[in-house]
Amino acid sequence: MSSKKTTVLVLGGGSGGVVVARSLSKSLDPQKHNLILINKLPYRIILPASLRMLVSGEGKLEERILVPYDKVFINGNGTFIEGLVTQVNAGDKPNSGSLTLSDGRVIEYDVLVLATGSKWDGPTSFPDDAKSVNSHIAARRDEIAKANNILLVGGGAVGIELAGEIKDAWPDKAVTILNRGARLLNDTYSSKLRLGLQRQLEERGIKVIVDDYVEDLPAKSSGPVEVRTAKGKSLEADLILRTWGARSNTSYLPSSFLTPNGTVKVLPTLQLPSHPNIFAVGDVIEWDEQKTAAKVQMGHAPVVAKNVELYLQGADLSKVGKIYKGSMEMIMVSNGRKTGMGWMGAMGGVLFGPFLTSRIKSKDLLIGMSRGASGN
């Protein structure tokens, strides 16, 4: 590296970005390096907890879930920039590059960390500007409050958890989950977990339809709306919410960075193969595992933070770099505040029942732990 002050830029302030930025703020010498964190909003949204916030205003969860970046940097060693990235350019020379923001600003970097997460459909598709986020929250609460019959399309963790939150806040509302797969979640997880969650939902009066789907959802999501499934079922709803899986937020990246799936190609050091000064964490990377906030914070982020340090020291990461070897599969799915189930892929698979799941996740949705990762 040259003797000039280098710029380390972390793009995205979610689960991975804040951990990388906070770790580097502790380890990098501010006399030698500029550390910058860029995020489209002036705060982090704790997504795993956002469904409860979107269902009702009880507890004013937005005051805890929308976490500002004022305490991310240890000893103030770093700069936060609010901005939406539209393009990333890899430099023609080693240890160079730039990115462009939607307002036209161009920011140069020596080392870049990509941590922009996923794009979601449905309730958790938050706007890109802060002025619209509060309106989005209010609109989702209002439409759920007014609907008597709600159809959730997608039976993954988002659909299950949203159904539970609606039943907590509005016990008398009719809620249906429509899932394309033969069971809830996906086959990464044990049948006991998947069937157990379905039983829990049904015991709460939530209707679960599996192994069926709607070919084309109507543009109109609020009702009354009638849809017909591929197997001929007629479903009526006052409100249809999309609760299917996310896609990697990588549309701003050059196609040379990406796999055909739109994810970022990475080495075990979590570097891009053709650009050793660019690293990636979280939902954007191509890695054969289920992406969770816990894996990103405890698995991806520490690898990248250490490897950025080593890279800045001129080390050959192919020889001495920290390697990401994958993480054990684990999931906890809340079903409102008092129940849920979890599973861990150790020892042939360990199932967690409602008591432990509610103590660990359902009660507070891991908000305290998530805020701690941001220094709050």
C-alpha positions in Angstrom: 0.0 0.0 0.0 1.2 3.6 -0.6 2.0 6.0 2.2 -1.1 8.1 1.5 -4.1 7.9 3.8 -6.3 5.1 2.6 -10.1 5.0 2.5 -11.9 1.9 3.7 -15.6 2.1 2.7 -18.3 -0.1 4.1 -21.4 0.0 1.9 -24.6 -0.9 3.8 -25.4 -0.5 7.5 -27.3 -3.6 8.3 -26.3 -6.7 10.4 -23.0 -7.2 8.6 -22.0 -3.6 7.8 -22.3 -2.3 11.3 -20.3 -5.1 12.8 -17.5 -4.7 10.2 -17.5 -0.9 10.6 -17.5 -1.0 14.4 -14.7 -3.6 14.5 -12.5 -1.6 12.0 -13.1 1.6 13.9 -11.3 -0.1 16.9 -8.4 -1.6 14.9 -7.6 0.9 12.2 -5.2 3.9 12.8 -7.1 7.1 12.0 -3.8 8.7 11.1 -3.4 6.2 8.2 -7.0 5.3 7.2 -10.3 7.0 6.6 -13.2 4.7 7.6 -16.6 5.5 6.0 -19.9 3.8 6.4 -22.6 4.5 3.8 -26.3 3.6 4.1 -29.3 4.8 2.3 -31.2 5.7 5.5 -29.8 7.6 8.5 -30.6 4.6 10.7 -30.5 0.8 10.7 -33.8 -1.1 10.6 -33.6 -4.2 12.7 -35.5 -6.3 10.1 -36.1 -9.5 12.3 -38.1 -7.3 14.7 -39.8 -5.1 12.2 -42.9 -7.2 11.6 -44.2 -6.6 15.1 -43.6 -2.8 14.5 -45.5 -3.0 11.2 -48.6 -4.7 12.7 -49.3 -2.2 15.5 -48.0 0.8 17.3 -48.1 -0.9 20.7 -44.8 -0.3 22.6 -43.6 2.3 20.0 -41.1 -0.3 18.7 -39.9 2.1 16.0 -38.1 4.0 18.8 -35.9 0.9 19.4 -35.9 -0.7 15.9 -34.8 2.3 13.9 -31.2 2.5 15.3 -29.1 5.6 14.4 -25.4 5.2 13.5 -24.2 7.8 16.0 -22.5 5.2 18.3 -21.2 2.7 15.7 -17.6 4.1 15.6 -15.5 3.5 18.6 -13.8 6.7 19.8 -15.4 8.4 16.8 -13.0 6.8 14.4 -15.2 6.8 11.3 -17.6 8.8 9.2 -21.2 8.1 8.3 -22.7 9.2 5.0 -26.4 8.9 4.2 -26.8 8.0 0.5 -28.2 5.5 -2.0 -25.6 3.9 -4.1 -26.4 3.6 -7.8 -23.1 2.3 -9.2 -19.8 0.8 -8.1 -16.7 0.9 -10.3 -13.6 -1.2 -9.7 -10.5 0.8 -10.3 -8.1 0.3 -13.2 -5.2 0.2 -10.7 -4.8 -2.0 -7.7 -6.4 -0.7 -4.5 -8.6 1.8 -6.2 -12.2 2.3 -7.2 -15.2 4.6 -6.8 -18.9 4.5 -6.2 -21.7 6.9 -7.3 -24.6 8.0 -5.1 -28.1 8.9 -6.3 -27.4 12.6 -5.7 -24.4 12.5 -8.0 -21.7 12.3 -5.4 -18.7 10.2 -6.3 -16.7 8.7 -3.5 -13.3 7.0 -4.1 -12.1 4.0 -2.1 -9.0 1.9 -1.6 -10.8 -1.0 0.1 -14.6 -1.7 -0.3 -16.9 -3.9 1.8 -20.2 -4.8 0.2 -22.9 -5.3 2.8 -26.2 -4.1 1.2 -28.3 -7.2 2.2 -31.5 -8.1 0.5 -34.5 -6.5 -1.2 -37.9 -7.7 0.1 -41.4 -7.6 -1.2 -44.4 -6.9 0.9 -44.5 -5.2 4.3 -40.7 -5.2 4.9 -40.1 -3.4 1.6 -39.1 -0.2 3.3 -38.6 2.9 1.2 -35.1 4.2 0.3 -35.6 7.6 1.9 -36.1 8.4 5.5 -39.1 10.8 4.9 -41.2 7.9 3.6 -40.4 5.2 6.2 -42.7 6.6 8.8 -45.5 6.8 6.2 -44.8 3.2 5.2 -45.1 2.0 8.8 -48.3 3.9 9.3 -49.8 2.6 6.1 -49.1 -1.0 6.9 -50.6 -0.7 10.4 -53.7 1.0 9.0 -54.3 -1.6 6.3 -53.9 -4.5 8.8 -56.1 -2.8 11.3 -58.9 -2.4 8.7 -58.7 -5.9 7.2 -60.8 -8.7 8.6 -59.5 -11.5 6.4 -55.8 -11.4 5.6 -54.0 -13.7 3.1 -50.2 -14.1 3.5 -48.5 -15.5 0.3 -45.4 -17.3 1.4 -44.8 -19.7 4.3 -41.3 -19.0 5.2 -40.2 -17.3 8.4 -41.6 -13.9 7.4 -45.1 -15.4 6.7 -45.1 -17.4 9.9 -43.9 -14.6 12.1 -46.2 -12.0 10.6 -49.2 -14.3 11.1 -48.3 -14.7 14.7 -47.9 -11.0 15.2 -51.3 -10.3 13.6 -53.0 -12.8 15.8 -51.4 -11.3 18.9 -52.6 -7.8 18.1 -55.9 -8.8 16.4 -57.1 -12.3 17.7 -60.4 -12.2 15.9 -59.0 -11.5 12.4 -59.0 -14.4 9.9 -55.4 -15.1 8.7 -54.4 -17.6 6.0 -50.9 -18.6 4.9 -50.6 -19.9 1.4 -47.3 -21.8 0.8 -46.0 -23.2 -2.5 -44.0 -26.0 -0.8 -45.4 -29.1 0.8 -44.4 -27.8 4.2 -43.6 -24.4 5.8 -40.0 -23.1 5.6 -37.6 -25.1 3.4 -36.0 -28.5 3.6 -32.8 -27.2 5.2 -34.8 -27.6 8.4 -36.2 -30.7 10.1 -39.7 -32.0 9.4 -40.4 -31.9 13.1 -39.8 -28.1 13.1 -41.8 -27.5 10.0 -44.8 -29.6 11.0 -44.6 -28.3 14.6 -44.8 -24.7 13.4 -47.8 -25.5 11.3 -49.6 -27.1 14.3 -48.8 -24.1 16.4 -50.3 -21.8 13.8 -53.4 -23.9 13.3 -53.9 -24.1 17.1 -54.1 -20.3 17.0 -56.8 -20.3 14.3 -54.5 -19.5 11.5 -55.4 -21.4 8.3 -52.4 -23.0 6.5 -52.6 -24.1 2.9 -49.5 -25.9 1.6 -48.5 -27.3 -1.8 -50.4 -24.7 -3.6 -49.9 -21.2 -5.1 -51.4 -18.3 -7.0 -50.0 -17.9 -10.5 -50.6 -14.2 -10.8 -51.5 -12.1 -7.7 -53.8 -9.2 -8.5 -52.3 -5.7 -8.6 -54.9 -4.7 -6.1 -53.9 -6.0 -2.7 -56.7 -4.6 -0.5 -60.2 -5.9 -0.8 -62.3 -7.5 -1.1 -60.1 -9.5 -3.4 -60.7 -13.0 -4.7 -57.9 -15.2 -6.0 -57.9 -18.8 -7.4 -55.0 -21.1 -6.6 -53.3 -23.4 -9.0 -55.3 -26.3 -7.5 -58.6 -24.5 -7.9 -59.2 -23.2 -4.4 -61.0 -19.9 -4.3 -59.6 -17.6 -1.6 -61.2 -14.3 -0.5 -59.3 -11.6 1.4 -59.6 -8.0 2.5 -55.8 -7.8 2.3 -53.1 -9.8 0.5 -49.5 -9.5 1.8 -46.5 -10.9 0.0 -44.3 -12.8 2.5 -42.0 -14.8 0.2 -38.2 -14.8 0.2 -35.9 -12.0 -0.5 -33.4 -11.3 -3.3 -29.9 -10.0 -3.0 -29.5 -6.2 -3.3 -26.9 -6.2 -6.0 -28.5 -4.3 -8.9 -26.0 -1.5 -8.6 -23.0 -3.8 -9.1 -21.2 -4.6 -12.4 -22.3 -8.0 -13.9 -18.7 -9.2 -13.7 -19.0 -9.3 -9.9 -22.1 -11.5 -9.9 -23.2 -15.1 -10.4 -26.2 -15.9 -12.6 -28.3 -15.8 -9.4 -27.4 -12.2 -8.9 -25.2 -12.9 -5.8 -21.6 -11.8 -5.4 -18.9 -14.3 -6.2 -16.4 -14.6 -3.3 -13.4 -16.6 -2.2 -13.3 -18.2 1.3 -11.6 -15.0 2.5 -14.8 -13.3 1.4 -12.9 -11.3 -1.2 -14.0 -10.9 -4.8 -11.8 -13.2 -7.0 -10.8 -10.5 -9.5 -10.7 -7.6 -7.1 -8.8 -8.4 -3.9 -9.5 -5.0 -2.4 -13.3 -5.7 -2.4 -15.0 -7.8 0.2 -18.6 -8.9 0.8 -20.7 -10.1 3.6 -24.3 -11.1 4.3 -27.2 -11.8 1.9 -25.2 -10.6 -1.1 -22.7 -13.4 -1.2 -22.9 -16.6 -3.1 -22.5 -19.2 -0.4 -24.4 -22.5 0.1 -26.2 -21.7 3.4 -29.3 -20.1 4.8 -28.6 -16.4 5.4 -29.4 -15.2 8.9 -28.4 -12.1 10.9 -26.6 -14.3 13.4 -24.4 -15.9 10.8 -23.6 -12.5 9.3 -22.7 -10.9 12.6 -20.8 -13.8 14.1 -19.5 -15.5 10.9 -19.1 -13.3 7.9 -18.3 -9.9 9.6 -15.4 -11.0 11.8 -13.8 -12.7 8.8 -14.0 -9.6 6.7 -12.9 -7.2 9.4 -9.8 -9.3 10.1 -9.0 -9.7 6.5 -9.3 -6.0 5.7 -6.8 -5.4 8.5 -4.4 -7.9 7.1 -4.9 -6.6 3.5 -4.1 -3.1 4.6 -0.9 -4.5 6.1 0.1 -5.9 2.8 -0.5 -9.5 3.7 -1.2 -12.3 1.2 -4.6 -13.4 2.2 -4.4 -16.6 0.2 -1.7 -17.7 2.7 -2.6 -16.0 6.0 -6.1 -14.7 5.6 -9.0 -15.7 7.8 -11.2 -18.2 6.1 -15.0 -18.5 6.2 -15.9 -22.2 6.4 -19.6 -21.8 6.8 -21.8 -21.8 9.9 -24.1 -24.3 11.6 -27.7 -24.1 10.4 -29.9 -22.7 13.1 -33.3 -20.9 13.2 -35.7 -19.6 15.7 -39.2 -18.7 14.5 -41.4 -16.6 16.7 -45.2 -17.0 16.7 -46.2 -13.8 18.5 -44.7 -12.9 21.9 -45.3 -16.1 23.8 -44.6 -19.0 21.5 -42.6 -20.3 18.5 -40.1 -23.0 17.7 -36.5 -23.3 16.8 -34.0 -25.8 15.5 -30.2 -26.2 15.5 -28.3 -28.6 13.2 -25.9 -30.0 15.8 -25.9 -33.5 17.1 -28.3 -34.7 14.4 -30.6 -31.8 15.0 -31.9 -30.2 18.2 -35.5 -28.9 18.4 -36.3 -25.9 20.7 -39.9 -25.7 22.0 -42.1 -22.7 22.7 -40.7 -21.9 26.2 -37.0 -21.6 25.1 -37.9 -19.9 21.8 -40.0 -17.3 23.6 -37.4 -16.6 26.1 -34.6 -16.2 23.6 -36.4 -14.5 20.7 -40.2 -14.1 20.7 -40.4 -11.9 23.8 -38.0 -9.1 22.6 -37.1 -10.3 19.1 -33.4 -10.0 19.8 -33.6 -6.2 19.7 -31.2 -5.7 22.6 -28.5 -7.8 21.0 -29.0 -6.1 17.6 -28.7 -2.7 19.2 -25.6 -3.7 20.9 -24.0 -4.6 17.6 -24.5 -0.9 16.6 -23.0 0.3 19.9 -26.3 1.4 21.3 
